[in-house]
């Protein structure tokens, strides 16, 4: 019992200066100028996190050039190629994708990228440049901005598929 020692409490308490509201606002804009957008195709869902950066793009943590079906890799590059380096060079794009097959995933990715860049320009740059970008993308392919509503139809009884009887 003689080995117990009493812990001495500190007599001085350090004073921490809380940041002002304007300092916090400046910190927030500097660190998180970002938008989150999604793209869908059938059951595949891709989420794009677009933030201020140096023009990097990653899918599930891997670089963009590792997209596996080589023929469909160009489809993922399309929105970036259409807008050019001067518009896409200012933003970093992080993409997450899951569900669906590989073709659906690629179409969901390209839609997420396009919608993400448009949303970023609307929020942080200006409305005129956002409209210009949106017009370029819509003129090339409407599915870059507008989702395809078609889904698989369920099978009915009394037949071997959704429509045959």
C-alpha positions as CSV (number, residue, x, y, z in Angstrom):
1,X,0.0,0.0,0.0
2,X,2.9,2.3,0.4
3,X,3.5,2.4,-3.4
4,X,0.5,4.6,-4.2
5,X,1.4,8.1,-5.1
6,X,-0.9,11.0,-5.4
7,X,-1.1,12.6,-8.9
8,X,-0.6,16.3,-8.7
9,X,-3.1,18.4,-10.7
10,X,-1.6,21.2,-12.9
11,X,-2.0,24.6,-11.4
12,X,-2.0,26.6,-14.7
13,X,-4.4,26.1,-17.6
14,X,-3.2,27.1,-21.0
15,X,-5.4,29.7,-22.7
16,X,-6.2,28.8,-26.3
17,X,-7.2,31.6,-28.7
18,X,-10.4,30.6,-30.6
19,X,-10.3,31.6,-34.3
20,X,-12.7,34.3,-35.4
21,X,-15.6,33.6,-37.7
22,X,-13.9,35.4,-40.7
23,X,-10.7,33.3,-40.1
24,X,-12.7,30.1,-40.1
25,X,-14.5,31.2,-43.4
26,X,-11.1,31.9,-45.1
27,X,-9.8,28.5,-43.9
28,X,-12.8,26.7,-45.3
29,X,-12.7,28.3,-48.7
30,X,-9.0,27.8,-49.1
31,X,-9.2,24.1,-48.1
32,X,-12.5,22.9,-49.4
33,X,-13.5,24.5,-52.7
34,X,-15.2,21.3,-53.9
35,X,-18.4,19.9,-55.3
36,X,-19.8,16.3,-55.3
37,X,-21.8,15.0,-58.2
38,X,-23.0,11.6,-59.3
39,X,-23.6,9.9,-62.7
40,X,-25.9,6.9,-63.3
41,X,-26.4,4.3,-65.9
42,X,-28.6,1.3,-65.3
43,X,-27.5,0.1,-61.8
44,X,-24.0,1.6,-61.9
45,X,-23.4,4.8,-59.8
46,X,-20.3,7.0,-60.0
47,X,-19.6,9.8,-57.6
48,X,-17.2,12.6,-58.6
49,X,-15.5,14.9,-56.1
50,X,-14.3,17.9,-58.0
51,X,-12.0,20.3,-56.1
52,X,-9.5,23.0,-56.9
53,X,-6.2,21.4,-57.9
54,X,-3.7,20.6,-60.6
55,X,-5.7,18.5,-63.1
56,X,-5.4,15.0,-61.6
57,X,-8.2,12.5,-62.1
58,X,-8.4,9.2,-60.2
59,X,-11.0,6.3,-60.3
60,X,-11.3,4.4,-57.0
61,X,-7.8,5.6,-56.1
62,X,-6.2,4.5,-59.5
63,X,-5.1,6.8,-62.3
64,X,-7.5,7.4,-65.2
65,X,-5.4,5.5,-67.8
66,X,-6.0,2.2,-65.9
67,X,-9.6,1.9,-67.0
68,X,-9.8,-1.6,-68.2
69,X,-11.8,-2.1,-71.4
70,X,-9.3,-0.1,-73.6
71,X,-12.0,0.7,-76.2
72,X,-14.2,2.3,-73.5
73,X,-11.3,4.3,-71.9
74,X,-11.8,7.0,-74.5
75,X,-15.4,7.4,-73.3
76,X,-14.1,8.3,-69.8
77,X,-11.7,10.9,-71.3
78,X,-14.4,12.5,-73.5
79,X,-15.6,15.2,-71.2
80,X,-12.0,16.2,-70.3
81,X,-10.9,16.2,-74.0
82,X,-14.0,18.3,-75.0
83,X,-13.3,21.0,-72.4
84,X,-9.5,21.0,-72.9
85,X,-6.6,21.6,-70.6
86,X,-7.3,25.2,-69.8
87,X,-10.7,24.3,-68.2
88,X,-9.9,20.9,-66.6
89,X,-6.3,21.8,-65.6
90,X,-7.5,23.8,-62.6
91,X,-9.5,20.9,-60.9
92,X,-8.7,17.6,-59.3
93,X,-11.3,14.9,-59.8
94,X,-11.8,11.9,-57.5
95,X,-14.2,9.2,-58.7
96,X,-15.8,6.3,-56.9
97,X,-17.9,3.8,-58.9
98,X,-19.8,0.7,-58.0
99,X,-22.6,-1.5,-59.3
100,X,-23.6,-2.5,-62.9
101,X,-21.3,-3.9,-65.5
102,X,-18.1,-2.4,-66.9
103,X,-19.8,-0.6,-69.8
104,X,-22.4,0.9,-67.4
105,X,-19.7,2.0,-65.0
106,X,-17.8,3.8,-67.8
107,X,-20.9,5.7,-68.9
108,X,-21.7,6.6,-65.2
109,X,-18.1,7.8,-64.8
110,X,-18.2,10.1,-67.8
111,X,-21.5,11.6,-66.7
112,X,-20.2,12.2,-63.1
113,X,-17.1,13.9,-64.5
114,X,-19.2,16.2,-66.8
115,X,-21.8,17.1,-64.2
116,X,-19.0,17.6,-61.6
117,X,-17.1,20.1,-63.7
118,X,-20.3,22.0,-64.6
119,X,-21.3,22.2,-60.9
120,X,-17.8,23.4,-59.9
121,X,-17.9,26.2,-62.5
122,X,-21.4,27.2,-61.4
123,X,-20.5,27.4,-57.7
124,X,-16.9,28.8,-57.8
125,X,-16.2,30.4,-61.1
126,X,-19.2,32.1,-62.8
127,X,-22.5,31.4,-64.5
128,X,-21.4,32.4,-68.0
129,X,-18.5,29.9,-68.2
130,X,-20.7,27.2,-66.7
131,X,-23.3,27.8,-69.5
132,X,-20.5,27.7,-72.1
133,X,-19.2,24.4,-70.7
134,X,-22.7,22.9,-70.5
135,X,-23.5,23.9,-74.1
136,X,-20.3,22.2,-75.4
137,X,-21.1,19.0,-73.5
138,X,-24.8,18.9,-74.5
139,X,-23.9,19.6,-78.2
140,X,-21.6,16.6,-78.2
141,X,-23.7,14.1,-76.2
142,X,-26.8,14.8,-74.2
143,X,-26.2,11.7,-71.9
144,X,-23.1,13.5,-70.5
145,X,-25.4,15.8,-68.5
146,X,-28.9,14.1,-68.5
147,X,-29.2,10.6,-67.1
148,X,-30.7,7.8,-69.2
149,X,-34.0,6.8,-67.5
150,X,-34.2,3.3,-69.0
151,X,-34.1,0.4,-66.6
152,X,-34.5,-3.4,-66.9
153,X,-38.1,-4.5,-67.0
154,X,-39.1,-7.3,-64.5
155,X,-40.2,-10.7,-65.8
156,X,-44.0,-11.4,-65.8
157,X,-45.6,-14.8,-65.0
158,X,-46.9,-16.9,-67.8
159,X,-43.9,-16.2,-70.1
160,X,-40.2,-16.7,-70.3
161,X,-39.3,-12.9,-70.3
162,X,-40.6,-9.5,-69.6
163,X,-42.7,-9.2,-72.8
164,X,-43.1,-12.7,-74.4
165,X,-46.3,-14.7,-73.6
